[in-house]
Amino acid sequence: MHIRHVSFDHPDAVKLNDEVQAEYGVRYGDGGDATAMDTADFEPPNGRYLIAYDDLGAPVASGGWRVQDENGEGNRDGDAELKRMYVVESMRGRGLARRILAALEEDARAAGRIRMVLETGIKQPEAVALYASSGYEPCEKFGYYRHHELSLCYAKTL
């Protein structure tokens, strides 16, 4: 298993993003995450997007962070927002999400970010368990879904 930085518009990133969006649709019954994102959001120094590849070179997990500072959506100066954490179903339970998360936290810390924040939902108990076991605590709601009843927001000081 190896982890690589790729652009958010890389074909493997697009493939995994399409898969996670389809999973959101199954879990929440809608068209996926409507949060606005741009490829530039995940390019240093504004962020980073990572993909884990298996030994055969297939993309199996992804995640990224992007800069967020004080805004009208509840973010604070120094925030790094975690986005698009995903592991393909056949590779779940092997610690890949934890490895991606640790790499993203380290990268955001090195970029001078103070706090990692994320939004997930009540229909993603695996994600909630991962974040809680990784030191994330509930925080004030932020972002596109901050007024949505199924949304959960977490933060961790970097």
N, C-alpha and C positions, 0 to 999 in steps of 0.2 A: 504494500500500500504506500503510495506517495501522494503528497499534497502539493499542488501547483497554484500559483497566482495566475488567473486568466482574466480577460476582459469580460464584463457582464454580457456582451453581445457575442462572445465566442460560441460556436455551435454546440459545444458540450454544456455550456451554461444555459443556453436557450433550451436545450433538450431537458435538462433537470428542472429548469424553471417551469416549463410546460407541464412536467409531471407533478410538481408541487402544486401548481395552480389547479390541476385536475383533482388532486387529493382534497384541496380546500373545497372544491365544488361538491365532492361527495360528502364531506363532513358537514358543510354548512348550507348546502343546497343552493349555491349561487355561482357566479362566474369566476370566483377566485378573489385574490387580494387586489383591491382597487387602488392601493397606495401608489402614488406617482413615484416613479423611479427613472433614472437616466443612467446610461452607461458611465458617464463622467462621475457619477456619485461614488463609484467603486474604484476609481483610479487614484493612486497616491498623488498628492497628500490628502485627498478627500475621503479615502477609504480603500478597501481591498476586497476582492472577491476570490474565494478559494474553491478548488475542486479536488476531491480525493479520487484517485484512480486505483483500480485493482491491478494485480500483477499482469493482466492481459491488456491493460491500457483502457479499460472501460470506465467511464465516469460513474461513480457510485455515491458520492455525497458532495454537498455544496453548502456554502454560507458566505455571507459578506457583512461588512460594516461600512457605514457612511457617516460622515461628519454631520452632527446636528448641534446647533447653538440656539440660544434664546430665540424663541419664535412664538407665534400666536397659537401653536398647537401643543404647547405644554413642555417643550424641551428647554434644557438649561445650557448655558455656555459650557463647553467641554464635553458634551455628550457624544457618544458614538452609538449609532443605532444598528443593532443586529438585524439582518434581513436574510430571508430565503434559506434558512437552515433546512436541510432536507437530506435524507438518506433513502436510497432506493429500497423497496420492500425486502428484497432478497438478502440485503446486507445489514439489516437492522439487528440490534442487540450485540454488536461487535465493538462498540466504543467509538465508532467513526464520528458521530455527532460531537462527542466529548473532545475528540482530537481536533476537529475543526474549530469548535468553540474556544479551546485553549489557544490555538494559533491566532485566531481573530482577536482575542483579548490581548495577547502579547503584542500583536501588531498595532492595535489601537493605542495601547499604553505607550509604545515606542514613538507613536505619532503625536504624543502629548495630550491624548484624550484622557479625561478624568473619570468618566462614568460610562459604563456600557448599559444601554437600555434596550428593551425589546417589548414587542407586543405579540401576544399569542391569543389563543381563544380557549374557552372552556371545553371545546370538543377535541382538544389536543392534549390529553392527559400525559402522554409520553413526553411531550415538550415541557409541560409544566414540571414533571418529575425531574427531568434533566436539569432545568434551570434552578430549581430549588436545591438539588443536590450539588450544584456548582456554585452556591453562594448567592444566588439572586433572591431578592426580596421584593414583595409587592411594592409598587410606587404609584404616585399620582398618574392618572391616565394621560396619554399624549398621542399625537399623531392622528391619522385619518379616522381611525376607529375609536377615538377617545370617548365618544358619546354612545357607543354601541354596547348593549347589555351583555353580549357574549365575549367581549374583549377583556383581556387581562394584561396588565403591564407590570414589568419587573425591571429592577435596576441592580447594578453591582458596582461598587467603587473599584476602579482599576488601580 
